[in-house]
Amino acid sequence: MLANLTQKISTLEHKDHLIIGAILRKNQTIKLNENKGGIMVNLAIVPDETIQEIQKYIDYLGTQNTVLHKIESETNEYKQYFQ
């Protein structure tokens, strides 16, 4: 599960990484390590509640993208009728 979560996080945009960072920072016990490549965290020691909150955010992004693509498709269909 954590490997899958890590994979999903790595494909997200920078702004989404910032939000996940904010989620991680809510818990003072989580140790964040920063280097030139970014901020690293050992997800194996992150509390389950925090993992669930990150997963919930990633699920929200997926739903948001699905809705956005549907709206774009409908918009393109309507454009065809009015051209």
Buried (B, 14 or more C-beta within 10 A) or exposed (E): EEEEBEEBBEEBEEEBBEBBEEBBEEEEEBEEEEEEEEBEBEBEEBEEEBBEBBBEBBEEBEEEEEEEEEEEEEEEEEEEEEE
